[in-house]
Amino acid sequence: ASQYKLFQDLASFDSCVRACTSSTGDKSALLTLVGGKLELAMYILEGKGPSVSMITPKKSQEKSTEIDHRMNAVTSIHLGGDVFLVVTGDSRGKITVLKVEEGGSCTVLEER
């Protein structure tokens, strides 16, 4: 018997998950997944259950209709308090920096 137990299904990506990362904060953890067609999903995990909340960026890249345009890399760090920093990179060399807060707020700080 497995020691792991599924506690919640997350939304599926249209294409594929290319990379994922997690960071632990003071009261929660941030799980970030990126993939094909510029898909980005972020989840705050809180409590012992845990409870899972999806976060949507206020300004995000449009989903690409091109199968070859994808997010390839992601990393995140806890900055302190309830703030996380997420950095993504796509197949065209674009870097996106996001500020994510435990309460569900997400802001794009930089895109290059």
N, CA, C and O atoms as a printed pandas DataFrame, in Angstrom:
     atom_number atom_name residue_name chain_id  residue_number  x_coord  y_coord  z_coord
0              1         N          ALA        A               1    0.842   -1.189    0.000
1              2        CA          ALA        A               1    0.000    0.000    0.000
2              3         C          ALA        A               1    0.881    1.245    0.000
3              4         O          ALA        A               1    1.934    1.283    0.637
4              5         N          SER        A               2    0.431    2.254   -0.723
5              6        CA          SER        A               2    1.188    3.497   -0.830
6              7         C          SER        A               2    1.031    4.331    0.436
7              8         O          SER        A               2   -0.027    4.328    1.065
8              9         N          GLN        A               3    2.094    5.046    0.804
9             10        CA          GLN        A               3    2.024    5.936    1.961
10            11         C          GLN        A               3    1.487    7.307    1.578
11            12         O          GLN        A               3    1.237    8.138    2.451
12            13         N          TYR        A               4    1.303    7.557    0.263
13            14        CA          TYR        A               4    0.805    8.839   -0.203
14            15         C          TYR        A               4   -0.679    8.750   -0.509
15            16         O          TYR        A               4   -1.180    7.718   -0.957
16            17         N          LYS        A               5   -1.376    9.861   -0.258
17            18        CA          LYS        A               5   -2.819    9.899   -0.476
18            19         C          LYS        A               5   -3.150   11.149   -1.274
19            20         O          LYS        A               5   -2.730   12.247   -0.911
20            21         N          LEU        A               6   -3.905   10.992   -2.366
21            22        CA          LEU        A               6   -4.346   12.120   -3.169
22            23         C          LEU        A               6   -5.362   12.920   -2.361
23            24         O          LEU        A               6   -6.357   12.364   -1.896
24            25         N          PHE        A               7   -5.122   14.216   -2.190
25            26        CA          PHE        A               7   -6.062   15.030   -1.421
26            27         C          PHE        A               7   -6.875   15.958   -2.294
27            28         O          PHE        A               7   -7.921   16.442   -1.860
28            29         N          GLN        A               8   -6.422   16.227   -3.531
29            30        CA          GLN        A               8   -7.204   17.075   -4.418
30            31         C          GLN        A               8   -6.648   16.989   -5.833
31            32         O          GLN        A               8   -5.434   17.040   -6.031
32            33         N          ASP        A               9   -7.540   16.856   -6.824
33            34        CA          ASP        A               9   -7.136   16.933   -8.222
34            35         C          ASP        A               9   -6.998   18.401   -8.592
35            36         O          ASP        A               9   -7.824   19.222   -8.194
36            37         N          LEU        A              10   -5.959   18.741   -9.354
37            38        CA          LEU        A              10   -5.779   20.103   -9.842
38            39         C          LEU        A              10   -6.191   20.146  -11.311
39            40         O          LEU        A              10   -6.260   19.111  -11.973
40            41         N          ALA        A              11   -6.461   21.333  -11.808
41            42        CA          ALA        A              11   -6.885   21.496  -13.200
42            43         C          ALA        A              11   -5.806   20.980  -14.149
43            44         O          ALA        A              11   -4.611   21.143  -13.899
44            45         N          SER        A              12   -6.243   20.359  -15.232
45            46        CA          SER        A              12   -5.315   19.836  -16.243
46            47         C          SER        A              12   -4.852   20.959  -17.156
47            48         O          SER        A              12   -5.564   21.942  -17.365
48            49         N          PHE        A              13   -3.643   20.799  -17.700
49            50        CA          PHE        A              13   -3.134   21.715  -18.712
50            51         C          PHE        A              13   -3.636   21.245  -20.071
51            52         O          PHE        A              13   -3.867   20.052  -20.266
52            53         N          ASP        A              14   -3.811   22.188  -21.029
53            54        CA          ASP        A              14   -4.222   21.831  -22.390
54            55         C          ASP        A              14   -3.172   20.960  -23.060
55            56         O          ASP        A              14   -3.504   20.035  -23.800
56            57         N          SER        A              15   -1.909   21.256  -22.800
57            58        CA          SER        A              15   -0.827   20.574  -23.488
58            59         C          SER        A              15   -0.053   19.687  -22.504
59            60         O          SER        A              15   -0.382   18.513  -22.331
60            61         N          CYS        A              16    0.956   20.243  -21.874
61            62        CA          CYS        A              16    1.781   19.446  -20.964
62            63         C          CYS        A              16    2.369   20.338  -19.865
63            64         O          CYS        A              16    2.465   21.555  -20.021
64            65         N          VAL        A              17    2.754   19.720  -18.773
65            66        CA          VAL        A              17    3.493   20.418  -17.711
66            67         C          VAL        A              17    4.968   20.241  -18.023
67            68         O          VAL        A              17    5.451   19.114  -18.137
68            69         N          ARG        A              18    5.687   21.349  -18.162
69            70        CA          ARG        A              18    7.113   21.303  -18.513
70            71         C          ARG        A              18    8.006   21.452  -17.283
71            72         O          ARG        A              18    9.111   20.912  -17.252
72            73         N          ALA        A              19    7.532   22.182  -16.267
73            74        CA          ALA        A              19    8.355   22.409  -15.078
74            75         C          ALA        A              19    7.461   22.760  -13.904
75            76         O          ALA        A              19    6.355   23.271  -14.088
76            77         N          CYS        A              20    7.938   22.488  -12.704
77            78        CA          CYS        A              20    7.209   22.878  -11.500
78            79         C          CYS        A              20    8.205   23.214  -10.396
79            80         O          CYS        A              20    9.360   22.787  -10.423
80            81         N          THR        A              21    7.732   23.983   -9.430
81            82        CA          THR        A              21    8.565   24.362   -8.297
82            83         C          THR        A              21    7.651   24.621   -7.103
83            84         O          THR        A              21    6.454   24.858   -7.261
84            85         N          SER        A              22    8.226   24.572   -5.924
85            86        CA          SER        A              22    7.467   24.926   -4.720
86            87         C          SER        A              22    8.362   25.688   -3.767
87            88         O          SER        A              22    9.582   25.518   -3.766
88            89         N          SER        A              23    7.743   26.531   -2.957
89            90        CA          SER        A              23    8.439   27.312   -1.929
90            91         C          SER        A              23    7.599   27.276   -0.669
91            92         O          SER        A              23    6.370   27.323   -0.727
92            93         N          THR        A              24    8.261   27.193    0.460
93            94        CA          THR        A              24    7.563   27.171    1.742
94            95         C          THR        A              24    7.671   28.534    2.407
95            96         O          THR        A              24    8.764   29.077    2.567
96            97         N          GLY        A              25    6.517   29.081    2.795
97            98        CA          GLY        A              25    6.474   30.361    3.481
98            99         C          GLY        A              25    6.250   30.175    4.966
99           100         O          GLY        A              25    6.368   29.063    5.481
100          101         N          ASP        A              26    5.929   31.252    5.658
101          102        CA          ASP        A              26    5.708   31.208    7.100
102          103         C          ASP        A              26    4.470   30.395    7.466
103          104         O          ASP        A              26    4.489   29.637    8.436
104          105         N          LYS        A              27    3.381   30.551    6.686
105          106        CA          LYS        A              27    2.119   29.866    7.003
106          107         C          LYS        A              27    1.596   29.003    5.870
107          108         O          LYS        A              27    0.578   28.329    6.030
108          109         N          SER        A              28    2.274   29.010    4.726
109          110        CA          SER        A              28    1.761   28.280    3.574
110          111         C          SER        A              28    2.900   27.902    2.635
111          112         O          SER        A              28    4.061   28.229    2.877
112          113         N          ALA        A              29    2.546   27.213    1.569
113          114        CA          ALA        A              29    3.503   26.876    0.518
114          115         C          ALA        A              29    2.908   27.310   -0.811
115          116         O          ALA        A              29    1.688   27.362   -0.967
116          117         N          LEU        A              30    3.779   27.623   -1.771
117          118        CA          LEU        A              30    3.360   28.004   -3.115
118          119         C          LEU        A              30    3.827   26.926   -4.076
119          120         O          LEU        A              30    5.010   26.587   -4.103
120          121         N          LEU        A              31    2.907   26.383   -4.866
121          122        CA          LEU        A              31    3.204   25.404   -5.901
122          123         C          LEU        A              31    2.956   26.080   -7.243
123          124         O          LEU        A              31    1.864   26.594   -7.487
124          125         N          THR        A              32    3.973   26.084   -8.125
125          126        CA          THR        A              32    3.849   26.727   -9.433
126          127         C          THR        A              32    4.180   25.717  -10.519
127          128         O          THR        A              32    5.184   25.010  -10.435
128          129         N          LEU        A              33    3.324   25.654  -11.548
129          130        CA          LEU        A              33    3.517   24.759  -12.683
130          131         C          LEU        A              33    3.451   25.575  -13.965
131          132         O          LEU        A              33    2.640   26.494  -14.076
132          133         N          VAL        A              34    4.301   25.245  -14.934
133          134        CA          VAL        A              34    4.284   25.903  -16.239
134          135         C          VAL        A              34    4.336   24.837  -17.324
135          136         O          VAL        A              34    4.770   23.709  -17.092
136          137         N          GLY        A              35    3.873   25.227  -18.538
137          138        CA          GLY        A              35    3.874   24.229  -19.590
138          139         C          GLY        A              35    3.643   24.774  -20.967
139          140         O          GLY        A              35    3.864   25.954  -21.239
140          141         N          GLY        A              36    3.185   23.879  -21.851
141          142        CA          GLY        A              36    2.922   24.206  -23.236
142          143         C          GLY        A              36    1.861   25.281  -23.362
143          144         O          GLY        A              36    1.047   25.488  -22.461
144          145         N          LYS        A              37    1.887   25.969  -24.514
145          146        CA          LYS        A              37    0.936   27.046  -24.817
146          147         C          LYS        A              37    0.963   28.152  -23.765
147          148         O          LYS        A              37   -0.053   28.804  -23.526
148          149         N          LEU        A              38    2.109   28.365  -23.141
149          150        CA          LEU        A              38    2.339   29.420  -22.132
150          151         C          LEU        A              38    1.439   29.279  -20.908
151          152         O          LEU        A              38    1.080   30.278  -20.283
152          153         N          GLU        A              39    1.077   28.063  -20.566
153          154        CA          GLU        A              39    0.212   27.863  -19.401
154          155         C          GLU        A              39    1.000   28.044  -18.109
155          156         O          GLU        A              39    2.147   27.615  -17.987
156          157         N          LEU        A              40    0.345   28.691  -17.152
157          158        CA          LEU        A              40    0.916   28.965  -15.838
158          159         C          LEU        A              40   -0.175   28.725  -14.805
159          160         O          LEU        A              40   -1.279   29.256  -14.928
160          161         N          ALA        A              41    0.130   27.928  -13.790
161          162        CA          ALA        A              41   -0.822   27.690  -12.705
162          163         C          ALA        A              41   -0.081   27.814  -11.383
163          164         O          ALA        A              41    1.000   27.251  -11.212
164          165         N          MET        A              42   -0.670   28.554  -10.448
165          166        CA          MET        A              42   -0.077   28.724   -9.126
166          167         C          MET        A              42   -1.116   28.382   -8.071
167          168         O          MET        A              42   -2.288   28.733   -8.200
168          169         N          TYR        A              43   -0.673   27.694   -7.027
169          170        CA          TYR        A              43   -1.566   27.262   -5.961
170          171         C          TYR        A              43   -0.935   27.569   -4.610
171          172         O          TYR        A              43    0.254   27.326   -4.403
172          173         N          ILE        A              44   -1.729   28.099   -3.700
173          174        CA          ILE        A              44   -1.318   28.287   -2.309
174          175         C          ILE        A              44   -1.851   27.097   -1.521
175          176         O          ILE        A              44   -3.041   26.789   -1.595
176          177         N          LEU        A              45   -0.993   26.432   -0.777
177          178        CA          LEU        A              45   -1.377   25.308    0.067
178          179         C          LEU        A              45   -1.257   25.753    1.509
179          180         O          LEU        A              45   -0.184   26.171    1.946
180          181         N          GLU        A              46   -2.348   25.668    2.251
181          182        CA          GLU        A              46   -2.361   26.118    3.646
182          183         C          GLU        A              46   -2.905   25.034    4.559
183          184         O          GLU        A              46   -3.786   24.265    4.174
184          185         N          GLY        A              47   -2.378   24.980    5.756
185          186        CA          GLY        A              47   -2.904   24.095    6.790
186          187         C          GLY        A              47   -2.432   22.669    6.660
187          188         O          GLY        A              47   -1.661   22.324    5.764
188          189         N          LYS        A              48   -2.910   21.850    7.569
189          190        CA          LYS        A              48   -2.483   20.459    7.612
190          191         C          LYS        A              48   -3.238   19.606    6.617
191          192         O          LYS        A              48   -2.801   18.500    6.301
192          193         N          GLY        A              49   -4.377   20.098    6.110
193          194        CA          GLY        A              49   -5.244   19.372    5.187
194          195         C          GLY        A              49   -4.612   18.949    3.891
195          196         O          GLY        A              49   -4.772   17.775    3.556
196          197         N          PRO        A              50   -3.930   19.733    3.134
197          198        CA          PRO        A              50   -4.002   21.196    3.179
198          199         C          PRO        A              50   -5.157   21.708    2.330
199          200         O          PRO        A              50   -5.731   20.967    1.532
200          201         N          SER        A              51   -5.488   22.967    2.507
201          202        CA          SER        A              51   -6.477   23.614    1.659
202          203         C          SER        A              51   -5.699   24.199    0.479
203          204         O          SER        A              51   -4.609   24.740    0.665
204          205         N          VAL        A              52   -6.249   24.093   -0.730
205          206        CA          VAL        A              52   -5.556   24.530   -1.941
206          207         C          VAL        A              52   -6.365   25.634   -2.600
207          208         O          VAL        A              52   -7.562   25.474   -2.838
208          209         N          SER        A              53   -5.709   26.764   -2.899
209          210        CA          SER        A              53   -6.346   27.885   -3.584
210          211         C          SER        A              53   -5.555   28.223   -4.837
211          212         O          SER        A              53   -4.333   28.356   -4.777
212          213         N          MET        A              54   -6.240   28.365   -5.981
213          214        CA          MET        A              54   -5.565   28.736   -7.218
214          215         C          MET        A              54   -5.402   30.240   -7.289
215          216         O          MET        A              54   -6.275   30.990   -6.852
216          217         N          ILE        A              55   -4.277   30.681   -7.842
217          218        CA          ILE        A              55   -3.982   32.106   -8.003
218          219         C          ILE        A              55   -3.865   32.407   -9.491
219          220         O          ILE        A              55   -3.228   31.656  -10.229
220          221         N          THR        A              56   -4.479   33.508   -9.935
221          222        CA          THR        A              56   -4.397   33.927  -11.328
222          223         C          THR        A              56   -3.703   35.284  -11.387
223          224         O          THR        A              56   -4.114   36.217  -10.696
224          225         N          PRO        A              57   -2.650   35.407  -12.207
225          226        CA          PRO        A              57   -1.973   36.707  -12.323
226          227         C          PRO        A              57   -2.909   37.795  -12.841
227          228         O          PRO        A              57   -3.773   37.523  -13.675
228          229         N          LYS        A              58   -2.742   39.037  -12.348
229          230        CA          LYS        A              58   -3.556   40.167  -12.811
230          231         C          LYS        A              58   -3.246   40.471  -14.271
231          232         O          LYS        A              58   -4.147   40.778  -15.052
232          233         N          LYS        A              59   -1.985   40.386  -14.632
233          234        CA          LYS        A              59   -1.593   40.568  -16.022
234          235         C          LYS        A              59   -0.761   39.349  -16.367
235          236         O          LYS        A              59    0.308   39.143  -15.794
236          237         N          SER        A              60   -1.232   38.556  -17.279
237          238        CA          SER        A              60   -0.490   37.356  -17.630
238          239         C          SER        A              60   -0.339   37.255  -19.132
239          240         O          SER        A              60   -1.058   37.904  -19.891
240          241         N          GLN        A              61    0.601   36.437  -19.545
241          242        CA          GLN        A              61    0.784   36.230  -20.968
242          243         C          GLN        A              61   -0.462   35.564  -21.528
243          244         O          GLN        A              61   -1.084   34.726  -20.875
244          245         N          GLU        A              62   -0.816   35.952  -22.746
245          246        CA          GLU        A              62   -1.932   35.304  -23.418
246          247         C          GLU        A              62   -1.528   33.866  -23.689
247          248         O          GLU        A              62   -0.375   33.587  -24.018
248          249         N          LYS        A              63   -2.479   32.960  -23.550
249          250        CA          LYS        A              63   -2.204   31.573  -23.925
250          251         C          LYS        A              63   -1.864   31.546  -25.402
251          252         O          LYS        A              63   -2.555   32.160  -26.214
252          253         N          SER        A              64   -0.817   30.847  -25.747
253          254        CA          SER        A              64   -0.410   30.744  -27.139
254          255         C          SER        A              64   -1.190   29.623  -27.820
255          256         O          SER        A              64   -1.475   28.595  -27.205
256          257         N          THR        A              65   -1.531   29.823  -29.081
257          258        CA          THR        A              65   -2.177   28.760  -29.842
258          259         C          THR        A              65   -1.131   27.881  -30.511
259          260         O          THR        A              65   -1.456   26.828  -31.060
260          261         N          GLU        A              66    0.127   28.314  -30.466
261          262        CA          GLU        A              66    1.219   27.542  -31.056
262          263         C          GLU        A              66    1.676   26.470  -30.068
263          264         O          GLU        A              66    2.002   26.775  -28.920
264          265         N          ILE        A              67    1.698   25.244  -30.506
265          266        CA          ILE        A              67    2.123   24.156  -29.639
266          267         C          ILE        A              67    3.603   24.279  -29.278
267          268         O          ILE        A              67    4.022   23.803  -28.223
268          269         N          ASP        A              68    4.407   24.921  -30.156
269          270        CA          ASP        A              68    5.845   25.034  -29.901
270          271         C          ASP        A              68    6.225   26.215  -29.015
271          272         O          ASP        A              68    7.395   26.359  -28.661
272          273         N          HIS        A              69    5.264   27.065  -28.648
273          274        CA          HIS        A              69    5.560   28.196  -27.767
274          275         C          HIS        A              69    5.150   27.795  -26.356
275          276         O          HIS        A              69    3.962   27.634  -26.076
276          277         N          ARG        A              70    6.123   27.632  -25.469
277          278        CA          ARG        A              70    5.831   27.082  -24.147
278          279         C          ARG        A              70    6.711   27.692  -23.068
279          280         O          ARG        A              70    7.779   28.242  -23.335
280          281         N          MET        A              71    6.222   27.572  -21.839
281          282        CA          MET        A              71    7.034   27.893  -20.674
282          283         C          MET        A              71    7.939   26.691  -20.431
283          284         O          MET        A              71    7.466   25.555  -20.411
284          285         N          ASN        A              72    9.226   26.929  -20.248
285          286        CA          ASN        A              72   10.180   25.838  -20.070
286          287         C          ASN        A              72   10.797   25.782  -18.687
287          288         O          ASN        A              72   11.292   24.735  -18.272
288          289         N          ALA        A              73   10.775   26.887  -17.973
289          290        CA          ALA        A              73   11.457   26.927  -16.689
290          291         C          ALA        A              73   10.685   27.783  -15.700
291          292         O          ALA        A              73   10.012   28.741  -16.079
292          293         N          VAL        A              74   10.792   27.421  -14.411
293          294        CA          VAL        A              74   10.166   28.195  -13.349
294          295         C          VAL        A              74   10.931   27.975  -12.054
295          296         O          VAL        A              74   11.421   26.879  -11.786
296          297         N          THR        A              75   11.024   29.018  -11.267
297          298        CA          THR        A              75   11.580   28.903   -9.928
298          299         C          THR        A              75   10.839   29.890   -9.033
299          300         O          THR        A              75   10.265   30.866   -9.516
300          301         N          SER        A              76   10.855   29.631   -7.739
301          302        CA          SER        A              76   10.189   30.542   -6.801
302          303         C          SER        A              76   10.951   30.558   -5.487
303          304         O          SER        A              76   11.613   29.591   -5.111
304          305         N          ILE        A              77   10.836   31.684   -4.803
305          306        CA          ILE        A              77   11.436   31.813   -3.470
306          307         C          ILE        A              77   10.469   32.563   -2.563
307          308         O          ILE        A              77    9.665   33.374   -3.022
308          309         N          HIS        A              78   10.562   32.279   -1.280
309          310        CA          HIS        A              78    9.778   32.998   -0.272
310          311         C          HIS        A              78   10.600   34.215    0.125
311          312         O          HIS        A              78   11.753   34.076    0.531
312          313         N          LEU        A              79   10.020   35.408    0.012
313          314        CA          LEU        A              79   10.734   36.644    0.338
314          315         C          LEU        A              79   10.559   37.063    1.784
315          316         O          LEU        A              79   11.239   37.976    2.252
316          317         N          GLY        A              80    9.654   36.408    2.497
317          318        CA          GLY        A              80    9.371   36.786    3.879
318          319         C          GLY        A              80    7.926   37.213    4.013
319          320         O          GLY        A              80    7.291   37.615    3.038
320          321         N          GLY        A              81    7.413   37.125    5.225
321          322        CA          GLY        A              81    6.010   37.474    5.445
322          323         C          GLY        A              81    5.116   36.596    4.602
323          324         O          GLY        A              81    5.219   35.370    4.652
324          325         N          ASP        A              82    4.234   37.213    3.820
325          326        CA          ASP        A              82    3.331   36.426    2.973
326          327         C          ASP        A              82    3.636   36.594    1.487
327          328         O          ASP        A              82    2.749   36.418    0.652
328          329         N          VAL        A              83    4.890   36.935    1.145
329          330        CA          VAL        A              83    5.255   37.246   -0.239
330          331         C          VAL        A              83    6.229   36.212   -0.823
331          332         O          VAL        A              83    7.211   35.819   -0.194
332          333         N          PHE        A              84    5.908   35.791   -2.061
333          334        CA          PHE        A              84    6.766   34.895   -2.836
334          335         C          PHE        A              84    7.148   35.601   -4.137
335          336         O          PHE        A              84    6.415   36.465   -4.617
336          337         N          LEU        A              85    8.299   35.229   -4.703
337          338        CA          LEU        A              85    8.727   35.721   -6.000
338          339         C          LEU        A              85    8.806   34.519   -6.936
339          340         O          LEU        A              85    9.415   33.505   -6.595
340          341         N          VAL        A              86    8.189   34.627   -8.117
341          342        CA          VAL        A              86    8.191   33.550   -9.111
342          343         C          VAL        A              86    8.830   34.099  -10.387
343          344         O          VAL        A              86    8.503   35.203  -10.823
344          345         N          VAL        A              87    9.745   33.325  -10.986
345          346        CA          VAL        A              87   10.396   33.708  -12.238
346          347         C          VAL        A              87   10.186   32.579  -13.245
347          348         O          VAL        A              87   10.485   31.420  -12.957
348          349         N          THR        A              88    9.665   32.928  -14.441
349          350        CA          THR        A              88    9.431   31.932  -15.485
350          351         C          THR        A              88   10.218   32.304  -16.735
351          352         O          THR        A              88   10.551   33.471  -16.943
352          353         N          GLY        A              89   10.511   31.313  -17.562
353          354        CA          GLY        A              89   11.175   31.546  -18.839
354          355         C          GLY        A              89   10.479   30.747  -19.919
355          356         O          GLY        A              89   10.129   29.586  -19.705
356          357         N          ASP        A              90   10.269   31.368  -21.106
357          358        CA          ASP        A              90    9.575   30.648  -22.168
358          359         C          ASP        A              90   10.512   30.301  -23.325
359          360         O          ASP        A              90   11.689   30.662  -23.317
360          361         N          SER        A              91    9.973   29.600  -24.313
361          362        CA          SER        A              91   10.773   29.080  -25.419
362          363         C          SER        A              91   11.267   30.162  -26.380
363          364         O          SER        A              91   12.060   29.871  -27.275
364          365         N          ARG        A              92   10.820   31.381  -26.211
365          366        CA          ARG        A              92   11.306   32.501  -27.033
366          367         C          ARG        A              92   12.261   33.404  -26.262
367          368         O          ARG        A              92   12.639   34.471  -26.745
368          369         N          GLY        A              93   12.645   32.981  -25.079
369          370        CA          GLY        A              93   13.613   33.740  -24.285
370          371         C          GLY        A              93   13.004   34.801  -23.386
371          372         O          GLY        A              93   13.745   35.569  -22.773
372          373         N          LYS        A              94   11.691   34.874  -23.284
373          374        CA          LYS        A              94   11.034   35.881  -22.445
374          375         C          LYS        A              94   11.063   35.439  -20.986
375          376         O          LYS        A              94   10.721   34.302  -20.658
376          377         N          ILE        A              95   11.471   36.344  -20.132
377          378        CA          ILE        A              95   11.508   36.114  -18.683
378          379         C          ILE        A              95   10.389   36.930  -18.050
379          380         O          ILE        A              95   10.220   38.107  -18.368
380          381         N          THR        A              96    9.626   36.311  -17.155
381          382        CA          THR        A              96    8.547   36.990  -16.443
382          383         C          THR        A              96    8.783   36.843  -14.950
383          384         O          THR        A              96    9.053   35.744  -14.465
384          385         N          VAL        A              97    8.680   37.954  -14.215
385          386        CA          VAL        A              97    8.850   37.967  -12.763
386          387         C          VAL        A              97    7.516   38.357  -12.136
387          388         O          VAL        A              97    6.934   39.385  -12.483
388          389         N          LEU        A              98    7.032   37.520  -11.201
389          390        CA          LEU        A              98    5.742   37.756  -10.555
390          391         C          LEU        A              98    5.907   37.834   -9.039
391          392         O          LEU        A              98    6.722   37.125   -8.448
392          393         N          LYS        A              99    5.119   38.708   -8.429
393          394        CA          LYS        A              99    5.029   38.800   -6.968
394          395         C          LYS        A              99    3.710   38.142   -6.576
395          396         O          LYS        A              99    2.647   38.539   -7.052
396          397         N          VAL        A             100    3.784   37.125   -5.700
397          398        CA          VAL        A             100    2.602   36.381   -5.283
398          399         C          VAL        A             100    2.450   36.505   -3.773
399          400         O          VAL        A             100    3.422   36.341   -3.036
400          401         N          GLU        A             101    1.241   36.793   -3.310
401          402        CA          GLU        A             101    0.983   36.899   -1.877
402          403         C          GLU        A             101    0.067   35.772   -1.424
403          404         O          GLU        A             101   -0.785   35.311   -2.184
404          405         N          GLU        A             102    0.247   35.327   -0.175
405          406        CA          GLU        A             102   -0.535   34.215    0.361
406          407         C          GLU        A             102   -2.037   34.451    0.257
407          408         O          GLU        A             102   -2.793   33.488    0.126
408          409         N          GLY        A             103   -2.484   35.680    0.309
409          410        CA          GLY        A             103   -3.905   35.995    0.220
410          411         C          GLY        A             103   -4.484   35.814   -1.173
411          412         O          GLY        A             103   -5.694   35.945   -1.358
412          413         N          GLY        A             104   -3.640   35.513   -2.159
413          414        CA          GLY        A             104   -4.126   35.264   -3.502
414          415         C          GLY        A             104   -3.797   36.350   -4.512
415          416         O          GLY        A             104   -4.113   36.212   -5.694
416          417         N          SER        A             105   -3.172   37.418   -4.067
417          418        CA          SER        A             105   -2.796   38.500   -4.983
418          419         C          SER        A             105   -1.562   38.095   -5.798
419          420         O          SER        A             105   -0.621   37.502   -5.270
420          421         N          CYS        A             106   -1.587   38.424   -7.086
421          422        CA          CYS        A             106   -0.454   38.130   -7.962
422          423         C          CYS        A             106   -0.278   39.290   -8.931
423          424         O          CYS        A             106   -1.232   39.711   -9.586
424          425         N          THR        A             107    0.942   39.803   -9.020
425          426        CA          THR        A             107    1.236   40.935   -9.881
426          427         C          THR        A             107    2.467   40.632  -10.716
427          428         O          THR        A             107    3.469   40.142  -10.196
428          429         N          VAL        A             108    2.396   40.922  -12.015
429          430        CA          VAL        A             108    3.567   40.805  -12.886
430          431         C          VAL        A             108    4.446   42.019  -12.623
431          432         O          VAL        A             108    4.018   43.155  -12.829
432          433         N          LEU        A             109    5.687   41.781  -12.163
433          434        CA          LEU        A             109    6.600   42.878  -11.870
434          435         C          LEU        A             109    7.441   43.262  -13.082
435          436         O          LEU        A             109    7.780   44.431  -13.262
436          437         N          GLU        A             110    7.774   42.284  -13.905
437          438        CA          GLU        A             110    8.666   42.540  -15.031
438          439         C          GLU        A             110    8.461   41.473  -16.102
439          440         O          GLU        A             110    8.253   40.301  -15.788
440          441         N          GLU        A             111    8.520   41.885  -17.371
441          442        CA          GLU        A             111    8.533   40.958  -18.502
442          443         C          GLU        A             111    9.570   41.454  -19.483
443          444         O          GLU        A             111    9.544   42.620  -19.876
444          445         N          ARG        A             112   10.478   40.591  -19.885
445          446        CA          ARG        A             112   11.538   40.967  -20.855
446          447         C          ARG        A             112   11.735   39.861  -21.843
447          448         O          ARG        A             112   12.573   39.973  -22.737
